[in-house]
């Protein structure tokens, strides 16, 4: 296949037109609005692709794969500029625009380059959840796993934080529920709300009793 023309497109892409009839769709390649084979502009310049270059099908596929990887990695860095995330989260974001294999490769490069570190991310997030949002440790582990963190990594991050759960419950009561610990119905709703944060009923009862010894707990 002989390159006839290279058309500059939007979003840092170029459309490659060949002298011979060529259908990039049949090879599963990215195309531009005109149906031409589309690759990254910078990568095109880097490999010196220009009119007159001759490529076989294998070379076209390899160039396309590398082009997509570079675009995916560039997108990964853009995502990371706007917020920290786990490797799994980054993969999922990239899969909105790229295939699974390319997304995994780009996310792994971000890890290898030190831009993504699940252990550090888990520790920061665990600290924020437990000491900031006053979430119980077991709920924090669940929430970390939902962020794509491996369960063992999540547990290690949470276990590294010293926490007095009764004290945290007392802080929550004072900040959010002090007007809801007077009537039995309100107390029950407060207990449920605290339980949703992952606190045990034993710790909730202890905190409520410490907050106001006159509170009568409802029966289970």
Secondary structure, DSSP 8 states (H G I E B T S, - for coil): -BEEEEEE-STTEEEEEESS---GGGGT--B-TTS-EEEEHHHHHHTT--TT-B--HHHHHHHHHHHHHHHHHHHHHHHHHT----HHHHHHHHTTTS-HHHHHHHHHHHHHTTS--HHHHHHHHHHIIIIIS---HHHHHHHHHHTT--HHHHHHHHHTS---HHHHHHHHIIIIIGGGSSSHHHHHHHHHHHHHTT--HHHHHHHHHHH-TT------
